Amino acid sequence: MGENCNWPCWKIMNCDASHECAAKSRPDTPCWDIAAELHDYRHALDICKDCIVHMLKADDSILTRQEMEAILTHKANCGMA
């Protein structure tokens, strides 16, 4: 993934530790691939491509490293409020 974010999706999304998630048991598999395998509504509605996780981790991300870091910093600060 080169310059892309290597954080797991649950860290990017600030998921609650008690939240059950298939991605947590398969950290090396992109969450959008897991959604496709599970026939999840996110995949069915093709919304994964609009998700911040996909934008940060996709091989063809249009975001620069600086933009990624700014987004993650902002998300972290929002989680502390």
N, CA and C atoms as an extended XYZ file, in Angstrom:
243
Properties=species:S:1:pos:R:3:atomname:S:1:resname:S:1:resid:I:1 pbc="F F F"
N         0.797       -1.193        0.000 N   MET     1
C         0.000        0.000        0.000 CA  MET     1
C         0.840        1.257        0.000 C   MET     1
N         2.122        1.130       -0.023 N   GLY     2
C         3.000        2.280       -0.155 CA  GLY     2
C         2.822        3.284        0.962 C   GLY     2
N         2.500        4.522        0.600 N   GLU     3
C         2.346        5.622        1.545 CA  GLU     3
C         1.032        5.586        2.297 C   GLU     3
N         0.159        4.676        1.960 N   ASN     4
C        -1.185        4.682        2.533 CA  ASN     4
C        -1.175        4.291        3.999 C   ASN     4
N        -2.254        4.593        4.658 N   CYS     5
C        -2.421        4.355        6.086 CA  CYS     5
C        -2.362        2.859        6.398 C   CYS     5
N        -1.635        2.494        7.433 N   ASN     6
C        -1.563        1.084        7.815 CA  ASN     6
C        -2.360        0.787        9.086 C   ASN     6
N        -3.138        1.759        9.556 N   TRP     7
C        -3.987        1.525       10.721 CA  TRP     7
C        -5.128        0.600       10.339 C   TRP     7
N        -5.576       -0.253       11.254 N   PRO     8
C        -6.765       -1.067       10.964 CA  PRO     8
C        -8.007       -0.175       10.930 C   PRO     8
N        -9.030       -0.627       10.228 N   CYS     9
C       -10.236        0.187       10.036 CA  CYS     9
C       -10.876        0.584       11.362 C   CYS     9
N       -10.856       -0.317       12.353 N   TRP    10
C       -11.522       -0.001       13.620 CA  TRP    10
C       -10.803        1.118       14.360 C   TRP    10
N        -9.506        1.278       14.133 N   LYS    11
C        -8.786        2.382       14.757 CA  LYS    11
C        -9.098        3.687       14.015 C   LYS    11
N        -9.152        3.637       12.698 N   ILE    12
C        -9.494        4.815       11.906 CA  ILE    12
C       -10.889        5.318       12.277 C   ILE    12
N       -11.816        4.389       12.441 N   MET    13
C       -13.212        4.751       12.720 CA  MET    13
C       -13.491        4.948       14.208 C   MET    13
N       -12.479        4.754       15.056 N   ASN    14
C       -12.636        4.887       16.511 CA  ASN    14
C       -13.755        3.984       17.035 C   ASN    14
N       -13.791        2.754       16.573 N   CYS    15
C       -14.830        1.812       17.004 CA  CYS    15
C       -14.679        1.479       18.484 C   CYS    15
N       -15.781        1.308       19.128 N   ASP    16
C       -15.829        0.893       20.519 CA  ASP    16
C       -15.213       -0.505       20.621 C   ASP    16
N       -14.402       -0.729       21.626 N   ALA    17
C       -13.733       -2.024       21.794 CA  ALA    17
C       -14.729       -3.170       21.941 C   ALA    17
N       -15.920       -2.886       22.433 N   SER    18
C       -16.912       -3.939       22.615 CA  SER    18
C       -17.684       -4.247       21.325 C   SER    18
N       -17.494       -3.448       20.298 N   HIS    19
C       -18.208       -3.627       19.030 CA  HIS    19
C       -17.732       -4.901       18.325 C   HIS    19
N       -18.660       -5.779       18.002 N   GLU    20
C       -18.340       -7.003       17.269 CA  GLU    20
C       -18.128       -6.656       15.804 C   GLU    20
N       -17.027       -7.123       15.231 N   CYS    21
C       -16.716       -6.775       13.849 CA  CYS    21
C       -15.878       -7.880       13.215 C   CYS    21
N       -16.283       -8.296       12.033 N   ALA    22
C       -15.552       -9.340       11.310 CA  ALA    22
C       -14.143       -8.890       10.942 C   ALA    22
N       -13.951       -7.601       10.741 N   ALA    23
C       -12.638       -7.091       10.341 CA  ALA    23
C       -11.596       -7.260       11.447 C   ALA    23
N       -12.026       -7.228       12.702 N   LYS    24
C       -11.078       -7.370       13.813 CA  LYS    24
C       -10.439       -8.753       13.840 C   LYS    24
N       -11.147       -9.758       13.360 N   SER    25
C       -10.582      -11.108       13.355 CA  SER    25
C        -9.734      -11.370       12.111 C   SER    25
N        -9.770      -10.430       11.147 N   ARG    26
C        -8.992      -10.578        9.909 CA  ARG    26
C        -8.322       -9.247        9.556 C   ARG    26
N        -7.380       -8.801       10.388 N   PRO    27
C        -6.802       -7.467       10.214 CA  PRO    27
C        -6.020       -7.263        8.911 C   PRO    27
N        -5.612       -8.327        8.250 N   ASP    28
C        -4.870       -8.185        6.998 CA  ASP    28
C        -5.770       -8.134        5.768 C   ASP    28
N        -7.076       -8.294        5.976 N   THR    29
C        -8.037       -8.253        4.870 CA  THR    29
C        -8.776       -6.921        4.917 C   THR    29
N        -8.765       -6.167        3.813 N   PRO    30
C        -9.488       -4.892        3.820 CA  PRO    30
C       -10.963       -5.086        4.175 C   PRO    30
N       -11.494       -4.177        4.968 N   CYS    31
C       -12.879       -4.300        5.420 CA  CYS    31
C       -13.855       -4.323        4.245 C   CYS    31
N       -13.529       -3.635        3.139 N   TRP    32
C       -14.431       -3.652        1.985 CA  TRP    32
C       -14.453       -5.020        1.319 C   TRP    32
N       -13.354       -5.773        1.404 N   ASP    33
C       -13.359       -7.149        0.888 CA  ASP    33
C       -14.201       -8.051        1.783 C   ASP    33
N       -14.117       -7.830        3.086 N   ILE    34
C       -14.927       -8.602        4.030 CA  ILE    34
C       -16.409       -8.297        3.803 C   ILE    34
N       -16.741       -7.022        3.596 N   ALA    35
C       -18.138       -6.638        3.330 CA  ALA    35
C       -18.647       -7.338        2.073 C   ALA    35
N       -17.802       -7.455        1.056 N   ALA    36
C       -18.201       -8.132       -0.186 CA  ALA    36
C       -18.455       -9.616        0.075 C   ALA    36
N       -17.572      -10.251        0.840 N   GLU    37
C       -17.729      -11.674        1.152 CA  GLU    37
C       -19.000      -11.947        1.946 C   GLU    37
N       -19.352      -11.010        2.825 N   LEU    38
C       -20.527      -11.175        3.684 CA  LEU    38
C       -21.810      -10.658        3.031 C   LEU    38
N       -21.691      -10.150        1.821 N   HIS    39
C       -22.838       -9.561        1.112 CA  HIS    39
C       -23.484       -8.467        1.966 C   HIS    39
N       -22.631       -7.701        2.637 N   ASP    40
C       -23.062       -6.624        3.511 CA  ASP    40
C       -23.695       -5.498        2.688 C   ASP    40
N       -24.639       -4.792        3.294 N   TYR    41
C       -25.321       -3.708        2.580 CA  TYR    41
C       -24.347       -2.634        2.104 C   TYR    41
N       -23.241       -2.423        2.819 N   ARG    42
C       -22.273       -1.404        2.405 CA  ARG    42
C       -21.680       -1.744        1.044 C   ARG    42
N       -21.406       -3.019        0.855 N   HIS    43
C       -20.881       -3.459       -0.435 CA  HIS    43
C       -21.985       -3.425       -1.490 C   HIS    43
N       -23.153       -3.898       -1.120 N   ALA    44
C       -24.269       -3.947       -2.067 CA  ALA    44
C       -24.638       -2.557       -2.582 C   ALA    44
N       -24.523       -1.554       -1.716 N   LEU    45
C       -24.848       -0.183       -2.110 CA  LEU    45
C       -23.635        0.576       -2.640 C   LEU    45
N       -22.490       -0.115       -2.712 N   ASP    46
C       -21.245        0.451       -3.246 CA  ASP    46
C       -20.825        1.717       -2.494 C   ASP    46
N       -20.994        1.693       -1.161 N   ILE    47
C       -20.611        2.870       -0.388 CA  ILE    47
C       -19.209        2.758        0.223 C   ILE    47
N       -18.590        1.601        0.134 N   CYS    48
C       -17.252        1.449        0.698 CA  CYS    48
C       -16.260        2.416        0.047 C   CYS    48
N       -16.421        2.674       -1.230 N   LYS    49
C       -15.502        3.570       -1.939 CA  LYS    49
C       -15.579        4.995       -1.416 C   LYS    49
N       -16.683        5.361       -0.777 N   ASP    50
C       -16.842        6.701       -0.223 CA  ASP    50
C       -16.415        6.776        1.245 C   ASP    50
N       -16.070        5.637        1.827 N   CYS    51
C       -15.691        5.571        3.235 CA  CYS    51
C       -14.261        6.090        3.426 C   CYS    51
N       -14.026        6.773        4.539 N   ILE    52
C       -12.700        7.309        4.840 CA  ILE    52
C       -11.662        6.201        4.928 C   ILE    52
N       -12.050        5.034        5.403 N   VAL    53
C       -11.106        3.917        5.490 CA  VAL    53
C       -10.624        3.529        4.094 C   VAL    53
N       -11.548        3.400        3.167 N   HIS    54
C       -11.185        3.047        1.787 CA  HIS    54
C       -10.296        4.123        1.183 C   HIS    54
N       -10.642        5.389        1.412 N   MET    55
C        -9.841        6.482        0.845 CA  MET    55
C        -8.423        6.492        1.400 C   MET    55
N        -8.284        6.139        2.674 N   LEU    56
C        -6.959        6.135        3.297 CA  LEU    56
C        -6.124        4.920        2.906 C   LEU    56
N        -6.773        3.792        2.666 N   LYS    57
C        -6.043        2.544        2.455 CA  LYS    57
C        -5.970        2.064        1.006 C   LYS    57
N        -6.799        2.575        0.137 N   ALA    58
C        -6.837        2.091       -1.244 CA  ALA    58
C        -5.525        2.378       -1.968 C   ALA    58
N        -5.143        1.448       -2.839 N   ASP    59
C        -3.920        1.621       -3.627 CA  ASP    59
C        -3.979        2.861       -4.506 C   ASP    59
N        -5.161        3.233       -4.932 N   ASP    60
C        -5.316        4.372       -5.833 CA  ASP    60
C        -5.894        5.600       -5.123 C   ASP    60
N        -5.546        5.776       -3.854 N   SER    61
C        -6.069        6.884       -3.072 CA  SER    61
C        -5.690        8.221       -3.705 C   SER    61
N        -6.649        9.132       -3.701 N   ILE    62
C        -6.393       10.462       -4.241 CA  ILE    62
C        -5.858       11.401       -3.165 C   ILE    62
N        -5.790       10.915       -1.928 N   LEU    63
C        -5.310       11.734       -0.824 CA  LEU    63
C        -3.792       11.666       -0.715 C   LEU    63
N        -3.178       12.795       -0.390 N   THR    64
C        -1.745       12.817       -0.144 CA  THR    64
C        -1.484       12.341        1.286 C   THR    64
N        -0.251       12.041        1.579 N   ARG    65
C         0.126       11.621        2.925 CA  ARG    65
C        -0.247       12.703        3.942 C   ARG    65
N        -0.005       13.973        3.605 N   GLN    66
C        -0.335       15.079        4.505 CA  GLN    66
C        -1.836       15.154        4.759 C   GLN    66
N        -2.627       14.954        3.722 N   GLU    67
C        -4.084       14.978        3.886 CA  GLU    67
C        -4.545       13.826        4.774 C   GLU    67
N        -3.939       12.646        4.589 N   MET    68
C        -4.283       11.492        5.425 CA  MET    68
C        -3.980       11.777        6.890 C   MET    68
N        -2.790       12.308        7.144 N   GLU    69
C        -2.399       12.602        8.524 CA  GLU    69
C        -3.316       13.651        9.145 C   GLU    69
N        -3.711       14.662        8.368 N   ALA    70
C        -4.615       15.694        8.879 CA  ALA    70
C        -5.971       15.095        9.238 C   ALA    70
N        -6.486       14.213        8.401 N   ILE    71
C        -7.776       13.567        8.667 CA  ILE    71
C        -7.699       12.720        9.929 C   ILE    71
N        -6.650       11.913       10.044 N   LEU    72
C        -6.511       11.043       11.213 CA  LEU    72
C        -6.321       11.860       12.491 C   LEU    72
N        -5.571       12.939       12.406 N   THR    73
C        -5.383       13.809       13.570 CA  THR    73
C        -6.710       14.429       13.986 C   THR    73
N        -7.468       14.893       13.003 N   HIS    74
C        -8.777       15.491       13.296 CA  HIS    74
C        -9.714       14.466       13.918 C   HIS    74
N        -9.740       13.246       13.370 N   LYS    75
C       -10.597       12.191       13.928 CA  LYS    75
C       -10.198       11.885       15.363 C   LYS    75
N        -8.895       11.818       15.631 N   ALA    76
C        -8.427       11.513       16.980 CA  ALA    76
C        -8.858       12.621       17.938 C   ALA    76
N        -8.738       13.864       17.516 N   ASN    77
C        -9.131       14.992       18.370 CA  ASN    77
C       -10.639       15.009       18.586 C   ASN    77
N       -11.406       14.632       17.587 N   CYS    78
C       -12.863       14.588       17.742 CA  CYS    78
C       -13.259       13.513       18.740 C   CYS    78
N       -12.517       12.413       18.762 N   GLY    79
C       -12.813       11.321       19.677 CA  GLY    79
C       -12.546       11.683       21.117 C   GLY    79
N       -11.695       12.681       21.331 N   MET    80
C       -11.344       13.086       22.696 CA  MET    80
C       -12.332       14.092       23.279 C   MET    80
N       -13.130       14.695       22.432 N   ALA    81
C       -14.040       15.749       22.888 CA  ALA    81
C       -15.156       15.200       23.734 C   ALA    81
